[in-house]
């Protein structure tokens, strides 16, 4: 299904759609307030973009350097060409040790690879320990946001879920009570776990260390108790030097949630005594994307979610409408790179307002890339003949001023006569839009009238 078709169900729940919009805009406002406390904010954004561009230009070199230094610290580095190989590596690490119980902190890469269902099919119990991830796991649905996985749910819905799954009192919806119930349920899972799986926010080539940022401490607990820690990272997460890390840490939390710093910023330099650390480096199309100059800057993304929080389309359509692990503007660039036919509607789920580009902490030109993707999809003839013919007709009209003037006059009259019917026939997301009140006169007509009045 297309994004527009998926979004229709979300928009149909008017209360939820407005609440979702307001909740995300609240987070966006917190980001703006946090940003204003850093006078050198724009300098940091530029520096972060430069570091990422440099790292991507020498990606192979820095990955090899990271592997060498991580190995010296006692970690074991694995290389995975794609999601299937990544999943097989993780499963083999567990099977070789006879492990069947795993706790996992938030990792969008493992969502991308479909790790949870893969391990479960092979008899491994996987428990997500981030509260939002745990909620959507109990609901048997994917996260709807890369930072706020359960932002699409109201507390009353979570109360019903926890009553069924965790035995809380019927009708209980107090967030503190629900959080305590989740904590009690997870504590036993932490104690029973034989392995902990985490994502990786940053990998430092110079030191061979990895950094994991969380707000709940679940990654720390999940890697401190079991003796096996498996860290899964996309190859684009590598940065050259330890000194570069401070730039990103000052940007990440402020952009994501408006905090000055994530509550837990955990550094892993090799395994702890008596334990194992395995780092799985995953390509899954990233090398191919890095070779495309128009889209390679999208690999600079640090997964802060700021572009989702500000995007008017994401806020009003929900993350599940994108049908991809990373939704919103950045996901609408990354997903077509992996499967352009399946995700051909995503670059169109954008108003090209540019707000995503304005807030991106690493200065990815998101809306320009989305526009470029439209051109790529058009050349692949994936946008449909109807849209292609409509654009050809628009180009014909726009190239002829007198014809454009007559068409515009007719369009204004038609919009006044049947606004909802006119829009509904356009299909796609236009079915859920309202046309603005058309002006009585065009700009040309107003200008001509004023000039005539001036001459009089």
C-alpha positions in Angstrom: 0.0 0.0 0.0 1.1 3.6 -0.5 1.8 6.0 2.2 -1.3 7.9 1.5 -3.5 4.8 1.7 -1.8 3.8 5.0 -2.2 7.3 6.4 -5.9 7.4 5.8 -6.7 5.1 8.8 -4.5 7.2 11.1 -6.2 10.4 9.9 -9.6 8.9 10.3 -9.1 9.0 14.1 -9.3 12.7 14.4 -8.5 12.9 18.2 -5.4 10.7 17.8 -4.2 12.6 14.8 -4.4 15.9 16.5 -2.9 14.6 19.8 0.0 13.0 17.9 0.6 16.3 16.0 0.7 18.3 19.2 2.8 15.8 21.1 5.5 15.9 18.5 5.4 19.6 18.1 5.9 19.9 21.9 9.1 17.9 21.4 10.1 20.1 18.5 9.6 23.2 20.8 11.8 21.6 23.5 14.5 21.1 20.8 14.3 24.8 19.9 14.6 25.9 23.5 17.6 23.6 24.1 19.3 24.8 20.9 19.0 28.5 22.0 21.1 27.7 25.1 24.1 26.9 22.9 25.4 30.1 21.2 27.7 28.1 18.9 24.9 25.8 17.7 25.2 26.5 14.0 29.0 26.1 14.3 28.5 22.7 15.9 26.1 21.7 13.1 28.6 22.7 10.4 31.4 20.9 12.3 29.3 17.7 12.6 28.5 17.8 8.9 32.2 18.2 8.0 33.2 15.3 10.3 30.6 13.0 8.8 31.4 14.0 5.2 35.1 13.2 5.9 34.3 9.9 7.6 32.1 8.8 4.7 34.8 9.8 2.2 37.2 7.4 3.9 34.7 4.9 5.2 36.6 1.8 4.4 39.8 3.1 6.0 38.1 4.1 9.2 36.2 0.8 9.5 39.5 -1.1 9.1 41.1 1.1 11.7 38.2 0.6 14.1 38.3 -3.2 13.6 42.1 -3.2 14.4 41.7 -1.1 17.5 38.6 -2.9 18.8 40.4 -6.2 18.3 43.3 -5.0 20.4 40.9 -4.2 23.2 39.6 -7.8 23.1 36.4 -7.3 21.1 35.5 -9.5 18.1 34.4 -7.7 15.0 32.1 -9.4 12.4 31.2 -8.1 8.9 27.7 -8.5 7.5 26.8 -7.8 3.9 23.1 -7.6 4.5 20.3 -8.1 7.0 20.3 -11.9 6.5 24.0 -12.3 7.2 23.7 -10.0 10.3 20.9 -12.1 11.7 22.8 -15.4 11.0 25.8 -14.0 12.8 23.9 -13.0 15.9 22.0 -16.4 16.0 25.3 -18.3 15.6 26.8 -16.4 18.6 23.9 -17.4 20.7 23.7 -21.0 19.5 27.4 -21.7 19.9 27.0 -20.9 23.6 23.7 -22.5 24.1 22.0 -19.2 25.0 18.2 -18.9 24.6 17.3 -15.7 26.6 18.3 -12.3 25.3 17.6 -8.7 26.5 17.9 -6.0 23.9 18.1 -2.2 24.1 16.8 0.1 21.4 18.4 -0.5 18.0 16.9 0.7 14.7 19.4 -1.4 12.9 18.0 -4.6 14.4 14.5 -3.3 13.4 15.8 -2.8 9.9 17.2 -6.4 9.8 14.1 -7.9 11.5 16.3 -9.5 14.1 13.6 -10.1 16.8 11.2 -12.2 14.7 14.2 -14.0 13.2 15.6 -15.1 16.6 12.1 -15.9 17.9 11.6 -18.3 14.9 14.7 -20.1 16.0 13.6 -20.5 19.6 15.3 -17.5 21.2 13.4 -15.3 23.6 14.1 -11.7 22.9 12.9 -9.0 25.3 13.1 -5.3 24.4 14.0 -3.4 27.5 13.4 0.2 26.4 10.0 1.1 27.8 8.6 2.3 24.5 10.0 -0.6 22.6 8.7 -3.0 25.3 5.2 -1.5 24.8 5.1 -2.0 21.1 6.7 -5.4 21.5 3.8 -6.5 23.7 1.4 -5.1 21.1 3.3 -7.1 18.4 3.8 -4.1 16.3 6.9 -2.1 15.1 8.0 1.2 16.7 6.4 4.2 15.1 9.2 6.6 15.8 13.0 6.1 16.0 13.3 7.9 19.4 9.7 7.7 20.8 8.6 4.2 19.7 5.1 4.3 21.3 4.4 8.0 20.7 1.3 7.0 18.7 -0.4 5.5 21.8 -2.3 7.1 24.6 -1.7 6.2 28.2 -5.2 4.6 28.4 -4.3 2.2 25.6 -1.1 1.3 27.4 -3.1 0.7 30.6 -5.3 -1.8 28.8 -2.2 -3.5 27.4 -0.5 -3.8 30.7 -3.6 -5.1 32.4 -3.7 -7.9 29.8 0.0 -8.6 29.7 1.4 -7.5 33.1 -1.6 -7.8 35.4 -2.0 -4.2 36.4 -5.4 -3.1 37.7 -8.2 -2.7 35.2 -8.5 1.0 34.1 -5.1 1.9 35.5 -3.5 4.6 33.3 -1.2 6.5 35.6 2.2 6.7 33.9 4.1 6.3 37.1 2.2 3.2 38.0 2.5 1.7 34.5 6.2 2.4 34.4 6.7 0.7 37.8 4.8 -2.3 36.5 7.0 -2.5 33.4 10.1 -2.2 35.6 9.0 -5.1 37.8 8.4 -7.2 34.8 11.7 -6.4 33.2 13.9 -6.9 36.3 13.4 -10.7 36.2 14.2 -10.7 32.4 17.5 -8.8 33.1 18.5 -11.3 35.8 17.7 -14.4 33.6 19.3 -13.1 30.4 22.3 -14.9 29.0 23.1 -12.2 26.4 22.5 -8.5 25.8 22.1 -6.9 22.4 22.5 -3.2 21.9 22.8 -0.8 19.0 25.7 1.6 18.5 25.3 5.4 18.4 29.0 6.0 17.6 32.0 3.9 16.9 35.4 5.6 17.3 38.1 4.4 14.8 40.9 5.9 16.8 40.2 4.0 20.0 38.1 1.0 18.8 35.5 1.9 21.4 31.7 2.1 20.9 29.2 4.5 22.5 25.6 3.7 23.4 23.2 6.5 24.4 20.0 5.8 26.4 17.8 7.6 28.9 16.7 4.5 30.9 20.0 2.8 31.7 18.6 -0.4 30.1 21.6 -0.8 27.8 24.0 -0.6 30.8 22.0 -3.2 32.8 21.6 -5.5 29.8 25.3 -5.6 29.1 26.5 -5.7 32.7 24.7 -8.8 33.9 25.0 -11.3 30.9 28.5 -12.3 29.9 27.8 -11.9 26.1 27.3 -8.4 24.7 26.5 -8.2 21.0 26.6 -4.7 19.5 25.0 -4.2 16.1 25.9 -1.2 14.1 25.5 0.2 10.6 28.9 0.9 9.0 28.0 4.7 8.8 28.2 5.0 12.6 32.0 5.2 12.6 33.7 8.6 13.4 37.4 9.2 13.1 38.5 10.5 16.6 37.5 10.5 20.2 37.6 14.3 20.1 34.9 14.3 17.4 32.5 12.6 19.9 31.9 15.7 21.9 30.4 17.5 18.9 27.8 14.9 18.3 26.9 14.4 21.9 26.1 18.1 22.3 23.8 17.9 19.3 22.2 14.5 19.7 20.1 14.8 22.9 19.1 18.4 22.3 17.9 17.6 18.8 16.1 14.4 19.9 14.3 15.3 23.1 15.4 18.8 24.1 17.8 17.4 26.8 21.3 18.8 27.3 22.7 15.2 27.3 21.3 11.7 27.3 20.9 10.4 30.8 23.3 7.5 30.1 26.2 7.9 27.6 28.0 4.5 27.9 31.4 3.8 26.5 32.5 0.3 25.8 36.2 -0.3 25.2 36.5 -4.0 24.9 34.7 -6.6 27.0 34.6 -6.5 30.8 36.8 -9.2 32.5 35.3 -12.7 32.0 32.8 -11.5 29.4 32.7 -11.2 25.6 32.0 -8.2 23.3 31.1 -8.9 19.7 30.5 -6.0 17.2 28.6 -6.7 14.0 29.2 -4.2 11.3 26.4 -4.1 8.8 26.4 -2.8 5.2 22.8 -3.7 3.9 23.0 -1.2 1.0 25.0 1.5 2.7 28.1 1.2 0.5 25.9 1.5 -2.6 24.2 4.6 -1.1 27.6 6.1 -0.2 28.5 5.8 -3.9 25.6 8.0 -5.0 26.7 11.6 -4.4 23.1 13.0 -4.5 22.1 10.8 -1.6 25.2 9.8 0.3 24.8 12.7 2.8 21.8 10.8 4.2 24.3 8.4 5.8 25.4 11.2 8.1 22.1 10.8 10.1 22.6 10.3 13.8 19.0 9.1 14.4 17.9 12.0 16.6 14.4 12.1 15.1 14.3 15.9 14.8 13.1 15.7 11.2 10.2 13.4 12.2 9.2 15.8 15.0 9.0 18.8 12.8 7.6 17.2 9.6 4.0 18.2 9.0 3.3 15.0 7.1 4.8 12.6 9.7 3.1 14.4 12.6 -0.3 14.0 10.9 0.1 10.5 9.4 2.0 8.5 12.0 5.1 6.4 11.6 3.4 3.1 10.7 2.1 4.7 7.5 5.6 4.6 6.1 6.0 0.8 6.4 9.7 1.1 7.1 11.9 0.8 10.2 13.0 4.5 9.9 10.1 6.7 9.0 9.7 10.4 8.3 11.9 12.5 6.0 15.1 10.5 6.5 13.3 7.2 6.1 11.8 8.5 2.9 15.3 8.8 1.5 16.8 5.6 3.0 14.0 3.2 2.2 13.7 3.9 -1.6 17.5 3.3 -1.8 17.0 -0.3 -0.6 13.8 -1.0 -2.5 12.6 1.8 -4.9 9.5 0.0 -6.1 8.1 -0.9 -2.7 8.8 2.5 -1.2 8.1 4.7 -4.3 5.4 6.7 -2.5 7.6 7.9 0.3 9.4 10.8 -1.4 5.9 12.1 -2.3 4.9 12.1 1.4 6.5 15.5 1.7 5.4 19.1 1.3 9.0 20.2 0.5 8.7 22.9 3.2 12.3 22.4 4.2 11.7 22.3 8.0 13.5 18.9 8.2 16.6 20.4 6.7 16.4 23.4 9.0 16.5 21.2 12.2 18.9 18.5 11.1 21.9 18.6 13.4 24.3 17.4 10.7 22.9 19.6 8.0 21.5 16.9 5.7 19.7 18.6 2.8 16.7 16.4 3.3 14.0 18.1 1.3 16.4 18.5 -1.7 17.2 14.8 -1.6 13.5 14.0 -1.4 12.9 16.1 -4.5 15.8 14.3 -6.2 14.3 11.0 -5.4 11.1 12.0 -7.2 13.2 12.6 -10.3 14.8 9.2 -9.9 11.5 7.4 -9.5 10.0 9.2 -12.5 12.9 8.1 -14.7 12.4 4.5 -13.4 8.7 5.0 -14.4 7.6 4.1 -10.8 5.4 7.1 -10.2 2.5 5.8 -12.4 1.4 7.0 -15.8 -1.3 9.2 -14.3 1.1 11.3 -12.4 3.6 11.5 -15.3 0.8 12.6 -17.7 -0.4 15.2 -15.1 3.2 16.6 -14.8 3.5 16.7 -18.6 0.2 18.6 -18.9 1.3 21.0 -16.1 4.6 21.7 -17.9 2.7 22.4 -21.2 0.4 24.9 -19.4 3.1 26.6 -17.4 5.2 27.2 -20.5 2.3 29.2 -22.1 1.4 32.3 -20.0 -1.9 33.1 -21.7 -3.1 29.5 -21.5 -1.9 29.4 -17.8 -4.0 32.5 -17.1 -7.2 31.0 -18.6 -6.6 27.7 -16.8 -6.0 29.5 -13.5 -9.2 31.5 -13.9 -11.2 28.3 -14.5 -9.5 26.5 -11.5 -10.5 29.3 -9.2 -14.1 29.1 -10.3 -14.1 25.3 -10.0 -12.6 25.5 -6.5 -15.3 27.8 -5.3 -18.0 25.7 -6.8 -17.0 22.2 -5.6 -13.9 22.3 -3.4 -14.2 19.0 -1.7 -15.2 17.1 -4.8 -12.4 18.6 -6.8 -9.7 17.7 -4.3 -11.1 14.2 -3.7 -10.8 13.3 -7.3 -7.1 14.0 -7.2 -6.5 10.9 -5.1 -3.6 10.1 -2.7 -3.1 12.4 0.2 -5.2 15.1 -1.5 -8.3 13.3 -0.4 -7.6 14.3 3.2 -6.8 17.9 2.4 -8.9 21.1 2.4 -8.3 23.7 -0.3 -7.8 27.2 0.9 -10.5 29.7 0.0 -9.6 30.8 -3.6 -9.1 34.6 -4.1 -11.6 36.6 -6.1 -8.9 37.9 -8.3 -5.5 36.6 -9.5 -2.4 38.5 -8.8 -2.3 39.6 -12.5 -5.8 40.9 -12.3 -5.1 42.8 -9.1 -2.0 44.3 -10.6 -3.8 45.3 -13.8 -6.6 46.9 -11.8 -4.2 48.9 -9.6 -2.2 50.1 -12.6 -5.4 51.2 -14.4 -6.5 53.1 -11.2 -3.1 54.8 -11.0 -3.3 55.9 -14.6 -6.8 57.3 -14.0 
